[in-house]
Amino acid sequence: MMSRLLLLYFLFLLLSSQILSSSFSFSNSTKLCPHHQTLALLHLKQSFSINNSSSLDCHAVGVTSYPKTESWKKGSDCCSWDGVTCDWVTGHVIELDLSCSWLFGTIHSNTTLFLLPHIQRLNLAFNNFSGSSISVGFGRFSSLTHLNLSDSGFSGLISPEISHLSNLVSLDLSWNSDTEFARISISSVFPNSLLNRSSLISLHLSSCGLHGRFPDHDIHLPKLEVLNLWRNDDLSGNFPRFNENNSLTELYLSSKNFSGELPASIGNLKSLQTLDLSNCEFSGSIPASLENLTQITSLNLNGNHFSGKIPNIFNNLRNLISIGLSNNHFSGQFPPSIGNLTNLYYLDFSYNRLEGVIPFHVNEFYFQMIDLSMNELHGSIPSSIFKLVNLRSLYLSSNNLSGILETSNFGKLRNLINLYLSNNMLSLTTSGNSNCILPKIESIDLSNNKISGVWSWNMGKDTLWYLNLSYNSISGFEMLPWKNVGILDLHSNFGGISPLICKVSSIEFLIWQCYRNLDFNDNRLEGLVPRSLIICRKLEVLNLGNNKINDTFPHWLGTLPELQVLVLRSNSFHGHIGCSKLKSPFMSLRIIDLAHNDFEGDLPEMYLRSLKVTMNVDEDNMTRKYMGGNYYQDSVMVTIKGLEIEFVKILNAFATIDLSSNKFQGEIPQSIGNLNSLEGSIYLITTLQDTFHRNQFDTFGNDSYNGTRVVWISIVKEMHSDETPSLQKKKMQSLKINLIGNSCWWDMDVDWCMDCLLGVSFF
């Protein structure tokens, strides 16, 4: 018996080796690919050019792009080419993956692509087929199971034949909204025949310009696992209705015209793992049936109109790792069951009306991000938060939190990058060796708290780039060790700055760090402007307003190539400004505020000529650009008729000169009428103390301005002296004028010009 088994085993091995040998010989000596399909692919290759910019988005999704068709050579077997897969028996091309292949060109209706009828999987994603349409030819692939045309610049109408692909399992038409593909009716890609396609598992239609109304009837797609309609802002409807017989694991709507209340039937989605309804118009309360979604890991309801209390539904949702309920109208306290989510790493309840204390009292959380900002929470920050060793971002700004924070509390948060506790009532004490705490910190905002005394917390010496300590009572610094800080905001420390920093030498030490934005507004700085500022070649904003600096005009600042905003108002600067020895001083300056000083003599004509402004408006979507980055944007205060108006963001198209309340005299420089490089608006603000001849502006023709609007605002003290500040402010807010037009105003009455100027601040 044993000998027979051994013989059979030997014969099996022998037969297997012969089959493998035969297969190897066949694959190396025989061309599988039919000749006509080889020719079809070679013609397809020739119809495109290669341009690596066509596949730039691949990097963002973690895919390496390269020109796959370069391996397609005449005389070789097409089954060995990159992106081509053949049936090993017939040799027919059954899969074509040309995603991220740098292809540029048009897929015409007679393309040889449609001569490959046996294709089962077709992936053309992340190329640039600008001008191509999803034509009737795509409906000829009767065996097609997977079709991916995402992020490839398709345009025009979608052929209805696409819904005839009876074997379709996965369809992805996402991210084609930048071309004429937009404005496609939902009915053309979501007809009843497709909604009832029993084979469909994955349907991705995000950001492809769909419009119309999503079907209100029940969706019978028992195998459907993924439905993605994200960012189709012209698509409307209520929450889709699914029966109990569904397999949905991922649902993405996130389109601003989906509205109504969430139905109790949402509890039927018992296999759901990801639910994204962000930035829609849903309202009402969260239905209790949501607790039936026991498999859910990610819940995103950010940016809706949900209201009421957050229901106590989290006992059954133990798999949740991410919750987003921000920008709604939730009120009341945290539900007790939130403490049972031991796998949670992301929680965002910001911009609601939640009250009570922060409820976290467990140590098992894997939190990486907590955002509870802009609520009505009170009490102290619980000690359990300081035990979250994986925490990377903590946002608790704009609440009513109080208590004393000790720097040693942050000792375990060695992975923390962002710490935002502004607009609370917190104080801070330094204890122990705090310099080794928060070794990875990059940005800290502790503004508008109750922090006082000398600052001695020197965390993040090598990593910190943004530090905002404004609106506190900080009186000085032990040292300023940060090597990479770009933005340091210390303005409005009402206790003043101690002699440690008020002395010129101390300010110079600070300036050696070469920041992009230095804001010392509203402190008690004295002495001269430190010459060491000249080494800050990247400085864009310098605000020394509302201090006690006694100096002449700092001509040498004109060498800073990036300086755009210079505020010296309300100090004791004095003397003639005169001319600079530099050929082109202040090359980038757009905002200069010298008001409320003791300057005298003629207007600084050379510096007025140097003013620059760039419109920097994207004409395609009219988005406006502002100074600063996406995370922090510069601001400036403008005083008009005794009212301080804060430009919380500085539009790159905005330029202003405020020379009011000085002792200037003489004529307005003729060069004001020759600001040919300007494309924005300039505001010259003076008072009756400045003796100029306003009628000089009448001699400047429209042509001399080249589209620049110069608004001369003469704030005469005697005019409307009976008006209260509140009445003036109300009048000024009555008009919101868009100043990026082509009109020129300089002969208008004072109040009209006031309203025009105020209009800029409402962008």
Disulfide bonds with the S-S distance in Angstrom:
Cys33-Cys78 1.83
Cys58-Cys100 2.05
Cys79-Cys86 2.05
